[in-house]
């Protein structure tokens, strides 16, 4: 059950990152932020397709967009901060995007760590390497975004 819940929740988590990345394509001020947002967008969409297939193959519910929008999990950006991000442009957008996406990615790593705390969880031969890869990719992107954030001019 922990495996199924993890996959369903992670789909919702990834869905918000995709929305944030779509905003970056139009609103980011720097090519570096657009670049990392494109990387995030592509990887999150690929992972969502994998999770959807994994759930369907096990006759488990693939969450609808409405269900994903109502999920509560670590690292989600609040509706107020999503509105701030959607209104920002250029350097202001870059700073908010990086700050919010770092927090978002930290939440995803927490979700993987929580999954691994369940002794019976992550025994599936596809889920275990997937969860490890999610955590590793998120950590790599956090490091990239932290460096980008430090390189931005002071507000």
C-alpha positions in Angstrom: 0.0 0.0 0.0 2.9 2.4 0.8 4.2 1.8 -2.7 0.9 2.7 -4.4 0.4 5.8 -2.2 3.9 6.9 -2.9 3.4 6.7 -6.7 0.1 8.4 -6.6 1.3 11.2 -4.4 4.6 11.6 -6.4 2.5 12.1 -9.5 0.7 15.0 -7.8 4.0 16.4 -6.7 5.5 16.2 -10.1 2.4 17.8 -11.7 3.1 21.0 -9.7 6.7 21.0 -10.9 5.5 20.7 -14.5 3.3 23.8 -14.0 6.2 25.7 -12.5 8.4 24.7 -15.4 5.8 25.8 -17.9 5.8 29.2 -16.3 9.5 29.4 -16.5 9.5 28.8 -20.3 7.6 32.1 -20.7 8.7 34.2 -17.7 12.3 33.3 -16.8 14.8 36.0 -17.3 18.0 33.9 -17.7 18.8 31.1 -20.1 20.1 29.1 -17.2 16.8 29.1 -15.4 15.0 28.3 -18.6 17.5 25.4 -19.1 17.0 23.9 -15.7 13.2 24.3 -15.9 13.3 22.5 -19.3 15.3 19.7 -17.7 12.8 19.5 -14.8 9.8 19.6 -17.1 11.1 16.7 -19.3 12.2 14.5 -16.4 9.0 15.0 -14.4 6.8 14.3 -17.4 8.8 11.1 -18.1 8.5 10.0 -14.5 4.8 10.8 -14.4 4.3 8.5 -17.5 6.3 5.8 -15.7 4.3 6.1 -12.5 1.0 6.1 -14.4 2.0 2.9 -16.2 3.2 1.3 -13.0 -0.1 2.0 -11.3 -2.2 0.9 -14.2 -0.2 -2.4 -14.6 -1.1 -3.2 -11.0 -4.8 -2.3 -11.3 -4.3 0.7 -9.0 -6.0 4.1 -9.5 -4.0 6.6 -11.6 -4.9 10.0 -9.9 -6.9 12.5 -11.9 -5.7 16.1 -12.2 -8.4 17.1 -9.7 -7.1 14.5 -7.3 -3.5 15.5 -7.8 -4.5 19.2 -7.2 -6.0 18.3 -3.8 -3.1 16.3 -2.5 -1.0 17.6 0.4 2.6 16.6 0.6 6.0 17.9 1.6 7.5 20.7 -0.5 4.3 21.8 -2.3 4.3 25.4 -3.2 1.3 27.2 -1.6 -1.4 28.6 -3.9 -0.3 32.1 -2.8 3.3 31.5 -3.8 2.2 29.9 -7.1 0.2 33.1 -7.8 3.3 35.2 -7.0 5.4 33.0 -9.3 2.8 33.3 -12.1 2.9 37.1 -11.8 6.7 37.5 -11.7 8.9 38.1 -14.6 12.6 38.2 -15.4 15.1 38.3 -12.4 12.2 38.3 -9.9 10.8 35.2 -11.5 14.2 33.5 -11.6 14.7 34.0 -7.8 11.2 32.8 -6.9 11.4 29.8 -9.2 14.7 28.7 -7.8 13.7 29.2 -4.2 10.3 27.5 -4.6 11.6 24.6 -6.8 14.5 23.9 -4.3 11.9 23.6 -1.6 9.7 21.5 -3.9 12.6 19.1 -4.7 13.5 18.8 -1.0 9.9 17.7 -0.4 10.2 15.0 -3.0 13.4 13.7 -1.4 11.5 13.6 1.9 8.8 11.6 0.3 11.3 9.0 -1.0 12.9 8.8 2.5 9.5 8.3 4.0 8.8 5.5 1.6 12.0 3.8 2.6 11.1 4.0 6.3 8.3 1.4 5.7 9.9 -2.0 6.0 7.6 -3.6 3.5 7.8 -0.8 1.0 9.9 -0.4 -2.1 10.4 -4.1 -2.6 9.1 -4.0 -6.2 11.8 -4.5 -8.7 10.7 -1.4 -10.7 9.8 0.9 -7.9 13.0 0.6 -5.8 15.3 1.8 -8.6 12.8 4.4 -9.6 12.6 5.9 -6.1 16.4 5.9 -5.8 16.6 7.7 -9.1 14.0 10.3 -8.2 15.9 11.2 -5.0 19.3 11.3 -6.8 17.9 13.4 -9.7 16.2 15.8 -7.3 19.4 16.2 -5.3 21.4 16.9 -8.4 18.9 19.5 -9.5 18.9 21.1 -6.0 22.7 21.6 -6.2 22.4 23.1 -9.7 19.6 25.4 -8.6 21.5 26.5 -5.4 24.4 27.5 -7.6 22.1 29.4 -9.9 20.4 31.1 -7.0 23.8 32.3 -5.7 24.7 33.7 -9.1 21.7 35.9 -9.3 22.1 39.6 -8.7 20.8 40.7 -5.3 17.2 42.0 -5.3 
